[in-house]
């Protein structure tokens, strides 16, 4: 989302995702209390840019219903009023109106800041056109008779303009602007909404963690932020993104849900609709694993698949696929198995007798503090080779190299390669060949090529 690469994240959305799943059948009042307590405790540094988050599936209103709301958004109404008022006139070299106070007075706008937002929306969406120092009516004539897809496309552009303005004083609070995208994403994850007090605590904690703010600054911010947040929420309501729930909590509007989802998907996050993930519910484990390897099943599909099965039954299906499959299928099945808790112990314990699976099963049991055979350094090296081979099979060569680099720092990677060359794994040569041809460190690549030659000769 806009501003997603900022210095701090308001909430740990992954933790919220887990809580939303666990509280799915709880009474609304209990969900609200637990979610608010969790949010105020999860301020943290922003995850590295590129980290994909998985959001709960949503059920959006029909496109026609959503599109019907668009012309009634106050921001959209005022942008049309501004375009009609502007007509044909000269603009400054920067493409702005020479006297911003005139339209504010005549249109009843609160000030130049609001006018600038409306101007950006009107120009960028095509209500107005600027050419050769002059502004004229643009090609877009907004009408309820436009097809729903066209109206929603227009709305998507409007929201992108709004979020981009967070780079240049949208809400009047630099701290809120800095965390606006994350706040909207959190409201997307917690559909019931969050109280303004909870949102304030989240912003304060995130600001302190990300910026190392001193206590004196935090005290001033704690006094000022509630009023600033109320102002910001009022603006977001004017923009059609936020409304107040019957319980008095800020939450996303139906149009806000649609728009935030579009922005999340543009950023590469997993934000499916309920219908998109429902198709995975009836798949067998083998079919789900294939879908994951093909890239058609996102993490949210896995969650829905697991929710439709008893953990022990799901684990037994997955173990069967992993034990008889390739490294890629073991990797995909193993990723799903990691989502299961101790209630799936029996199938994993049975998997200790499977030659290609027992190391994974032992590791799974150890992580959950359950009795399991000890893994030797050679076993761990075998798992490393299998993990890299899994990524290689799925076409993630660059990710495989990154994962290899994470195994050991610096010169120790050469030692890791020497250990890999001794492992009895069917994909050892393929992994060494990849590292030998693609690794950026000359010493590591040379060592991998030599090890690959020895592996080939054996």
N, C-alpha and C positions, 0 to 999 in steps of 0.2 A: 504494500500500500504506500501511498504518499507518506513520506517521512519514516518509512519502515527501517531506514538505515540510521536512525538517530542513536543517541548515546544511551538510551535507557528504555526499558520496557515496563509498562504499567503493571501488568499482571503476568503470571505464569500461565499461559493459555493451555499448555499441556496438562497442567494440574487441574485446571477447570474442566477440561475435557473428561478427565477421569472421574471427577466428582459428578459431573452431569450424568455420565453413564450410570454410576452407582446409585444416584438418587432418583433415577428415572421413574420409579413407582412410588416414591415417598410423597406425603401430602405437601401441597404448595408451600405452606407455612414453614415446614421443616426444611424444604429445599432452600428457601430464601435465607434462613438463619445460617445453615451450614455453609452455603456458598459465600455469604458475606464474611463469615469468619475466615474462610480459606483465602479469599481475595486479599484481605488486609494483612495476611501473613506471607504473601508471595512476591513482594517487590524484589526485583533482581535485575542484573545487567541484561541488556538485550542479547538474544542469541545471535550468533554470527549471521551476517547477511547470507541468504541462500538456504538457511535451515527451513525446511517445509514443515508447517504445522498441520495437524489434522483436526478438523472441526466437526461437531455433531451434525448429522444430516438434518436438513430443514425441509419443511413443507411450505413452499411458497404459494401465494395466491396465483390464480390463472393470469396469463399475460394480459388478457383483455381487461381484467379487473384492475391490475396494477397500472396499466396504461391510462385507464380512465382517471386515476388520481393525479397524473402528472400535470395537466393544465391547472390544477387547483392548488399546487404548491405555492405558498406566498412568494418565494424567491422567483419562481417562474413567472408568476403574474406580474411582479415588479419589473422583471427583465423585459417583458413585453411592453409594459408601460413606458419604460425608459427608451426602448427602441422606437416606439411611436412618437414620443416627445422629441427625440433627436432628429428624426427625419433626415434632411440633407444639410450638412454644415461643415465648416472647417474644423480640423483637429490639430493638436500640437504635433511637433516632430516625433514625440513619443507615442502618438496615436491616441491621445486622451482628449477629453473635452477641456477647452481653455478655462472655463469657469465652473468648477464642480459644485459650487454652492447654489447656482441657479436651478439645476434640476432637483437638487435636494429640497429647496424651498417649494418649488412648484409641485413636486411629486410627493412631498411629505416624508422624505427619507431622513433617517437619523443623522447622517453625516457623510463626509467624503469616503470614509472607509467602506460603508455599505454601498455607496455609489460605485466604487471601484470594483467590488465583487460583482455587482449587476452588470457593469460595463464589460468585464471579462467574459461573463456568461453570454451576454448578448452578442459580442463579437465572435467568440470562439464557436458558438453553436450556429452562426449564420443568420441571426436576426438582423445584424448590422454588418456592413462591409466597409473596410477602410482601404482607400487607394488614392495615391498621389495627394496626400494631405487632406483628404475629404472623406467623410463618413456618409454612407447612403444606406437605404434599406437593403437588407441582404436577401438571399434566396429562400430562407426559411420562413414560412408562414405557419405558425403553430396552430393546429386545429384538432379538436376531438375526433374529427373524421379521418385523421391519419391512421394507417395500419398500426396495430399494437407494437409490432417490431420496430417501426420507425419512432414511435413515441418513447419506447424504452431505450432505444439507441440514443435519442436526444437526452433522456434523463441520465444515462450513463455518462455522457459528456459533461453534463451539468455538475454531477458529483465529482468527477475528476477535477474540474475547475475549482470546486470548493476545497477539496483536499489539497490541491496544489497551492492554494492560498495560505495554507498553514506554514509554508516556507516564508511568508511575508505578512505576519500579523493578521491572522484570520479572526481569532477570538478576543484579542486584546491582552492575552496572557501568554508570554513566550513559553512558560512551563507547560501549559495545557496544549498549546500548538505543537510543542515538541513531542507530546505523547498522544496526540489526537487519534492517529491511525490505530494505535494499540488499544486505546479506550473503546473505539468503535468495534474493533475486532472482538474485544472482551464482551461487549454488549451483544454481539452476534452469537457468541458461545453461550451466554447466559440469557436465554430468551425472556425469562421472567423480569429482567431488569435488575438494576442494582441501585441502592439508595445513594443520594448525593454524598452522604457522610462516608460511605464505603468508597466511592470514587475518589473523594478527597484524600482519604487515607492511602489509597493505592498510588495516587500521583505523588504524594509526599514521600512515601517510602521509596518509590522508584527514583525520584529526584535525588534523594539523599544517597542511595546506592550508586547511581550512575555518575553523579557529579561530585560526590564527596563533600556535600554542602555542610558548612559549619552550623553549630547549634543556633547561633544568633540569626543566621539567614533562615533556618528552618522555623524558628519561632515567628518571624515576620511572615513567612510564607503560609504557615498554619493559620494565622489570623486572616490573611487576605484571600486565600485560595477558595474558601466556600463561596464568597460573593462572586469571585471570578468564574467559578465553575457554573454557578447559576446563570451568569451572563452568557457563558459559552453554550450551555444547554438550550437557552432561549434562542440563540443564533442557530443552533443545529435544528431546533424545531422549525424556525423560519425557513431553513433550507430543506425541510421535508424529511430529515433523517431520524429525528428523535421525537418521541411523544412520552406522555406520562401514563403509566399503567393504572388500572383501577386501585392498586395498592399504593399509588403515589410514587412509584419508582420510575426513573428514566429508563426507557427501553427503545429499541429501534422500531420505526414504523414499518409496515409492509414494504413500502418503497425503499426504506433504509436497509432492510434485510436483503432485498434484491441487489441494491447497489453495492453494499459492502461485500456481498458474495462475489460479485463481478470483480471487484478490486482484489480480493483475496486470491481468486483464481489467476488473475493477471500476474500476481507475485509468485505463483507456483505453489500455493497452498492447496490442501485437500479440503474442499468445501462443497460436498455433494448435496443433492436433494435426496429425500427419502426414496423417491422412485428410482433414482440412479443406483442406489446400493441394495434395494430390495431384490433386484434380479440375481444377486449373488447368494441369497439365503438358501436356495435349494440346490446349489452346486455341491458336488462331492469334493472331498479334499484334493483329489488329483486335479479336478477342473479348476479349483480355486488357485492352486499352486501354478498351473499353466497360465491363468489369467494374470497372476502377479508377475510371472516371468515375461509375459508379453507387454506388461505395463498398463493393462486395462483395468486392473483392480487396485484401487488406492487403499491406504490404511483403514479408512472408514468402512470399506467393504469387508475387511477382515473382522472388524469389530461387530458388524451386523451378523456375519457368518457365525462367529463364536457365540453371540447372544442367543442364537437359535438352536444351540446344541448344549447338552450336558458336557462339562469340561472333560470328563473321562472319555466320553464317546468321541469328542473332537480330537483329543490327543491320540487316541488309538488310530483314527483315520490318518492323521498327519504322520505318525510314526511309520505306518505302513508305506506311505508315499516316500518318506525320507530314506527308509532302509533299503528300498529297492530302486531308488532313483539316482540321478547324476548329482554332481556337486551343486549345480544350480538349483535342483529341486530340493536337495537337503538344506541349502541356505534359505530358500523361500519358506519351506515347512518349518525350519528351526526358528525363523523370525516370528511365525505365528505362535509356535509353542511357547515362546518367551512371554506371550501375553497371558498364559495360564498360570494359576497358582498351585499350591500343594494338593488341591483336590484332584489334580490330574496325575498324581504320583504313580499309580499302578501301571498305566501304559508305559511311562518312562522307565520304570524299574524293569519291566519286561524287555524294553529295548536294550538293556545292558548286554543281552545275548546276541545282538545284531552286529556283525563285523563293521559295517559302515556307519553305524549309528551310536555305538555304545559310548564313545567319547563325548558326543553331544549330550546323551542321556546323563552321563556321570556329571558333566558340568552343570546341567539343568538342576540336578538334585543337590549338588554342592551349594549352588547359589541360593537355594531355598532352605539351607541348613538341614537337609535330609541325608541319611546315611547313603554313602556311595563309594565306589572304588576310587582310590587316589589316581590322579593323572600325573604321569611322568613328564619331564621336559620334552621327550620325544613325542608324547601324545599331544602336547600343546602345539608343537611344531606341525604335526599332522593336521590339527584343526586350523592352523594358520594357512597352510597350503590349501585345504579344502575351502576355506572362506574366500581366499583370493581366486581360486578356480571357479567358485560360484559366481563371483562378480564378472569374471572373464567370460563365462558361459552366457551371461545375460548382456554382454556387450559393454560392460562398464569398465573398460580397460584403465581409464584415468582414475576412477574411484579405487580400482584394485591397487594401483601404485600408491595412492594416498593412504590406503589402509595398511599397505606394507610399510610405508614410511613411519606410521604411527606405532609399529611394533617395538622398535628400539631407537634410541636417539643416536645420531651421528655415526661413528665408525662401527658401532655394534651391528649395523645392518649387514655388513660383510659377513660377520659371524653367523647371523641368521640365515643368510643364503647358504653358507657351508652346511648348516644343520638341515636346511630344506633338502639339499642334494642327497642326504642320507635317508630321507623318509621314504617308506614304501607306500607311495600314493600314486594312483594311475595318472594324476594330472600334474605331477611334479615337473616334468619336462616343459609342459605348456606354460606353467607359472614362471619358471626360470627363463624361458625363452622370451616371455613378455618383458620381464625385468631387464634382461640383457639388451633388448632392442628399444625399450621405451623409457627406462629410468634416466632421470636427468643428471644424476651423480655418476661421473665417469668411473670412479673406483667401484661403485656398486654394480654398474652395468657390466664392467669387465669381469667382476667376480661371478655374476650371474651367467655370463656367456661361458666361462670356464666350467662352472658347475653343470650347466646344461649339456656341455660336451661329455662330461663324465657320466651324467645320467643317461645320455643317449647310448654311450658305449656299453653301459650295464644292461 
